[in-house]
Amino acid sequence: MKRYALRQVVQLAVVIVGISMLAFAILHVIGDPVTLLLPQNAGKEEYARYNKLLGLDKPIYVQYWKFATRAVQGDFGKSWYADTPAFKLVLERMLPTLYLTTAGLVTALLIALPLGILAALKRHSFVDSLCTVAAVAGQAMPIFWLGIMLIIIFAVQLRLLPASGYGTWRHFLMPSFTLGAFLAPITMRLVRSGVIEIMNMEYIKTARAKGLAERLVVIKHAFRNACIPVITVLGLQFGQLLGGAVVTETVFAWPGVATLTVDAIRNQDFPVVQCAVVLLALIIVAVNFLVDMIVGLIDPRIRVGA
């Protein structure tokens, strides 16, 4: 298990370095931030002075090495617009995004697990067809449209929930459901197909022959083995949830890191963008590492094969 974990850590470290290099290179290709920071009538001397002040006059590999050596120490520089350390700025906005993403993940599981198991046990019935229709509709439904519909119904017409903002549990309900509905359909289909496949295995028939209750057979034996692909997909989908948070945070005026990153890209605020990309990549890599460890513990054959 230790060798398996060490191998995963090395691979994930390479991924983080690669993502940071790619993001750094793309930022320096898409535009020139000095032109946004200076007035339009600025002269060449002032442009050169600002370019040197920001360190943009050096070769890109020198700039990256300077950025990487500081980033390892937690120093991503200051925001060129807010004049605040980028790490502090991103960290303040990261927590609301992680809260929202976690709430969306929990919501998706609360929807997908019972419906997936029910659809598998009621295979080819009206309940199974209804769950399939709900899954297809959920996958086809745009996030922004669902968020706007929830605001119109629950905030504008019924006046039960706040339309936007962040602070109380009532602010979490609509955004977390919007994100959860984005992930629930594919998770439900995976649970359904996994449980159907496992229920036809010989050890399930043996467990039934021993007289075990159907509930124990489904939960203890069938679902435990069927949840391996589900856990793997949830780790991969966590990154997509963070991506979906961009739309969700915009619709619900959620003060998260997604909207901060989009604004920083628009303003070409390199320190903020680079800090946000590295931290988001680190979080996604950590989640996938945790998923690999959990799957390896559930099924030792996976880490032996690796």
C-alpha positions as CSV (number, residue, x, y, z in Angstrom):
1,M,0.0,0.0,0.0
2,K,2.9,2.4,0.8
3,R,4.5,1.8,-2.6
4,Y,1.1,2.3,-4.3
5,A,0.6,5.6,-2.4
6,L,4.1,6.8,-3.2
7,R,3.6,6.1,-6.9
8,Q,0.4,8.1,-6.9
9,V,2.0,11.0,-5.1
10,V,4.8,11.2,-7.7
11,Q,2.3,11.1,-10.6
12,L,0.1,13.8,-9.0
13,A,3.1,16.0,-8.4
14,V,4.0,15.8,-12.0
15,V,0.5,16.7,-12.9
16,I,0.5,19.8,-10.8
17,V,3.8,21.0,-12.2
18,G,2.5,20.4,-15.8
19,I,-0.7,22.3,-15.1
20,S,1.2,25.2,-13.6
21,M,3.5,25.4,-16.6
22,L,0.7,25.2,-19.1
23,A,-1.3,27.9,-17.3
24,F,1.7,30.1,-17.0
25,A,2.5,29.7,-20.7
26,I,-1.1,30.4,-21.8
27,L,-1.4,33.5,-19.7
28,H,1.7,35.0,-21.3
29,V,0.4,34.2,-24.8
30,I,-3.2,35.5,-24.6
31,G,-2.3,39.2,-24.0
32,D,-0.3,41.9,-22.5
33,P,-1.4,43.1,-19.0
34,V,0.7,46.2,-19.1
35,T,-1.6,47.7,-21.8
36,L,-4.5,47.3,-19.4
37,L,-2.7,48.7,-16.4
38,L,-1.5,51.9,-18.2
39,P,-3.7,54.6,-19.8
40,Q,-4.0,54.6,-23.6
41,N,-1.8,57.7,-24.0
42,A,1.1,56.1,-22.1
43,G,4.5,56.4,-23.8
44,K,7.0,53.8,-24.6
45,E,9.3,54.7,-21.7
46,E,6.4,54.3,-19.2
47,Y,5.4,51.0,-20.9
48,A,9.0,49.7,-20.6
49,R,9.3,50.8,-17.0
50,Y,6.0,48.9,-16.0
51,N,7.1,45.9,-18.0
52,K,10.4,45.8,-16.0
53,L,8.6,46.5,-12.7
54,L,6.3,43.4,-13.2
55,G,9.2,41.3,-14.4
56,L,7.7,40.7,-17.8
57,D,10.8,41.8,-19.6
58,K,12.7,38.6,-18.8
59,P,12.4,35.3,-20.8
60,I,9.4,33.2,-20.0
61,Y,11.4,30.4,-18.5
62,V,13.1,32.8,-16.1
63,Q,9.7,34.2,-15.1
64,Y,8.3,30.7,-14.5
65,W,11.3,29.7,-12.4
66,K,10.9,32.8,-10.3
67,F,7.2,32.1,-9.9
68,A,7.7,28.4,-9.1
69,T,10.3,29.0,-6.4
70,R,8.1,31.5,-4.7
71,A,4.9,29.5,-5.1
72,V,6.5,26.5,-3.3
73,Q,6.9,28.9,-0.3
74,G,3.3,30.1,-0.6
75,D,4.2,33.4,-2.2
76,F,2.2,34.0,-5.5
77,G,2.9,37.7,-5.6
78,K,0.4,40.6,-5.2
79,S,-2.7,41.2,-7.3
80,W,-1.9,43.9,-9.8
81,Y,-5.4,45.4,-9.3
82,A,-6.2,44.9,-5.6
83,D,-2.7,45.3,-4.3
84,T,-3.3,42.4,-2.0
85,P,-1.3,39.1,-1.8
86,A,-2.9,36.8,-4.4
87,F,-2.8,33.8,-2.1
88,K,-4.8,35.6,0.6
89,L,-7.3,36.9,-2.0
90,V,-7.8,33.5,-3.6
91,L,-8.0,31.6,-0.2
92,E,-10.7,33.9,1.0
93,R,-12.8,33.1,-2.1
94,M,-11.8,29.4,-2.1
95,L,-13.7,28.4,1.0
96,P,-17.2,29.4,-0.3
97,T,-16.5,27.5,-3.5
98,L,-15.4,24.4,-1.7
99,Y,-18.5,24.6,0.6
100,L,-20.7,24.9,-2.4
101,T,-19.0,22.1,-4.3
102,T,-19.2,19.8,-1.3
103,A,-22.8,20.6,-0.8
104,G,-23.5,19.9,-4.5
105,L,-21.7,16.5,-4.2
106,V,-23.7,15.5,-1.2
107,T,-26.9,16.5,-2.9
108,A,-26.0,14.5,-5.9
109,L,-25.3,11.4,-3.8
110,L,-28.6,11.8,-1.9
111,I,-30.4,11.9,-5.2
112,A,-28.4,9.3,-7.2
113,L,-27.8,6.5,-4.7
114,P,-31.4,5.6,-3.7
115,L,-32.7,6.2,-7.2
116,G,-30.0,4.1,-8.8
117,I,-30.5,1.2,-6.4
118,L,-34.3,1.4,-6.8
119,A,-34.0,1.4,-10.6
120,A,-31.7,-1.6,-10.5
121,L,-34.0,-3.6,-8.2
122,K,-37.1,-2.6,-10.2
123,R,-35.4,-3.3,-13.6
124,H,-37.5,-2.8,-16.7
125,S,-40.4,-1.6,-14.6
126,F,-42.3,1.8,-14.6
127,V,-40.0,3.0,-11.8
128,D,-36.9,2.1,-13.8
129,S,-38.3,4.0,-16.8
130,L,-39.2,7.0,-14.7
131,C,-35.6,7.1,-13.2
132,T,-34.1,6.8,-16.7
133,V,-36.3,9.7,-18.0
134,A,-35.2,11.8,-15.0
135,A,-31.5,11.0,-15.6
136,V,-31.7,12.0,-19.3
137,A,-33.6,15.2,-18.5
138,G,-31.1,16.0,-15.8
139,Q,-28.1,15.6,-18.2
140,A,-29.8,17.7,-20.9
141,M,-30.8,20.5,-18.5
142,P,-28.4,23.5,-18.6
143,I,-27.1,24.6,-15.2
144,F,-27.8,28.3,-15.7
145,W,-31.4,27.5,-16.8
146,L,-32.1,25.4,-13.8
147,G,-30.6,28.0,-11.5
148,I,-32.8,30.8,-13.0
149,M,-35.9,28.6,-12.8
150,L,-35.2,27.9,-9.1
151,I,-34.8,31.6,-8.4
152,I,-38.0,32.5,-10.2
153,I,-40.0,29.8,-8.4
154,F,-38.6,29.7,-4.8
155,A,-37.2,33.3,-4.5
156,V,-39.5,35.5,-6.6
157,Q,-42.9,33.7,-6.6
158,L,-42.9,31.7,-3.3
159,R,-40.4,34.0,-1.5
160,L,-39.1,31.0,0.5
161,L,-35.4,31.3,-0.2
162,P,-33.0,34.2,-0.9
163,A,-32.2,34.7,-4.6
164,S,-28.5,35.3,-4.1
165,G,-25.8,35.9,-1.5
166,Y,-23.9,33.8,0.9
167,G,-24.0,33.3,4.7
168,T,-26.8,31.0,6.0
169,W,-28.0,27.5,5.2
170,R,-30.9,28.9,3.2
171,H,-28.4,30.4,0.7
172,F,-27.0,26.9,0.1
173,L,-30.2,25.2,-0.9
174,M,-30.7,26.4,-4.5
175,P,-27.0,26.5,-5.6
176,S,-26.2,23.1,-4.1
177,F,-29.3,21.5,-5.8
178,T,-28.3,23.1,-9.1
179,L,-24.8,21.6,-8.9
180,G,-26.1,18.3,-7.5
181,A,-28.6,18.0,-10.4
182,F,-25.7,18.4,-12.8
183,L,-23.8,15.3,-11.3
184,A,-26.7,13.1,-10.1
185,P,-27.8,11.6,-13.5
186,I,-24.5,10.0,-14.5
187,T,-24.0,8.8,-10.9
188,M,-27.4,7.3,-10.8
189,R,-26.9,5.4,-14.1
190,L,-23.5,4.1,-12.8
191,V,-25.1,2.9,-9.6
192,R,-28.0,1.2,-11.5
193,S,-25.7,-0.6,-14.0
194,G,-23.3,-1.6,-11.2
195,V,-26.0,-3.1,-9.0
196,I,-27.6,-4.9,-11.9
197,E,-24.3,-6.5,-12.8
198,I,-23.4,-7.5,-9.2
199,M,-26.9,-8.9,-8.5
200,N,-26.3,-11.6,-11.1
201,M,-23.0,-12.8,-9.4
202,E,-22.8,-16.2,-7.8
203,Y,-21.9,-14.9,-4.3
204,I,-25.1,-12.9,-4.3
205,K,-27.0,-16.1,-4.9
206,T,-25.0,-17.7,-2.2
207,A,-25.9,-14.9,0.3
208,R,-29.5,-15.3,-0.5
209,A,-29.3,-19.1,-0.1
210,K,-27.9,-18.5,3.4
211,G,-31.1,-16.7,4.3
212,L,-29.8,-13.2,4.5
213,A,-32.3,-10.4,4.3
214,E,-32.6,-8.8,0.9
215,R,-31.7,-5.5,2.4
216,L,-28.4,-6.8,3.7
217,V,-27.7,-8.6,0.4
218,V,-28.2,-5.3,-1.5
219,I,-26.3,-2.9,0.8
220,K,-23.6,-5.1,2.3
221,H,-22.7,-7.2,-0.7
222,A,-24.0,-5.7,-4.0
223,F,-23.7,-2.0,-3.4
224,R,-20.2,-2.2,-1.8
225,N,-18.8,-3.8,-5.0
226,A,-20.8,-1.6,-7.3
227,C,-19.6,1.6,-5.6
228,I,-16.0,1.3,-6.9
229,P,-16.7,2.8,-10.3
230,V,-19.0,5.4,-8.7
231,I,-16.3,6.6,-6.3
232,T,-13.8,6.8,-9.2
233,V,-16.3,8.9,-11.3
234,L,-17.1,11.1,-8.4
235,G,-13.4,12.0,-8.1
236,L,-13.2,12.8,-11.7
237,Q,-16.5,14.7,-11.6
238,F,-15.3,16.8,-8.7
239,G,-13.2,18.9,-11.1
240,Q,-16.3,19.3,-13.3
241,L,-18.3,20.5,-10.3
242,L,-15.6,23.2,-9.7
243,G,-16.1,24.1,-13.4
244,G,-19.8,24.2,-13.0
245,A,-19.4,26.4,-10.0
246,V,-18.4,29.2,-12.5
247,V,-22.0,29.3,-13.9
248,T,-23.7,28.6,-10.5
249,E,-21.7,31.3,-8.7
250,T,-22.6,33.8,-11.5
251,V,-26.3,33.0,-11.4
252,F,-26.6,33.1,-7.6
253,A,-24.0,35.9,-7.0
254,W,-21.9,33.5,-4.9
255,P,-18.6,35.0,-3.7
256,G,-16.4,32.1,-4.8
257,V,-13.1,31.6,-6.4
258,A,-14.6,30.7,-9.8
259,T,-16.0,34.2,-10.4
260,L,-12.8,35.7,-9.0
261,T,-10.7,33.7,-11.5
262,V,-12.9,34.7,-14.5
263,D,-12.6,38.4,-13.5
264,A,-8.8,38.0,-13.1
265,I,-8.5,36.4,-16.5
266,R,-10.5,39.2,-18.0
267,N,-8.2,41.8,-16.4
268,Q,-5.1,39.7,-17.1
269,D,-4.2,39.7,-13.4
270,F,-1.5,37.1,-13.7
271,P,-0.7,36.5,-10.0
272,V,-4.4,35.9,-9.1
273,V,-5.0,33.6,-12.0
274,Q,-1.8,31.6,-11.4
275,C,-2.6,31.2,-7.7
276,A,-6.2,30.1,-8.4
277,V,-5.2,27.6,-11.1
278,V,-2.5,26.0,-8.9
279,L,-4.7,25.8,-5.8
280,L,-7.6,24.4,-7.8
281,A,-5.3,21.9,-9.4
282,L,-3.9,20.9,-6.0
283,I,-7.5,20.4,-4.6
284,I,-8.5,18.3,-7.6
285,V,-5.3,16.2,-7.4
286,A,-5.8,15.7,-3.7
287,V,-9.4,14.5,-4.2
288,N,-8.3,12.1,-6.9
289,F,-5.5,10.8,-4.7
290,L,-8.0,10.2,-1.9
291,V,-10.3,8.4,-4.3
292,D,-7.4,6.2,-5.4
293,M,-6.6,5.3,-1.8
294,I,-10.3,4.6,-1.0
295,V,-10.7,2.4,-4.1
296,G,-7.4,0.6,-3.3
297,L,-8.7,-0.1,0.2
298,I,-12.0,-1.4,-1.0
299,D,-10.5,-3.6,-3.7
300,P,-6.8,-4.7,-3.0
301,R,-6.6,-6.1,-6.6
302,I,-6.5,-2.5,-8.0
303,R,-3.3,-1.5,-6.1
304,V,-1.7,-4.9,-6.8
305,G,-2.4,-4.4,-10.5
306,A,-1.0,-0.9,-10.3
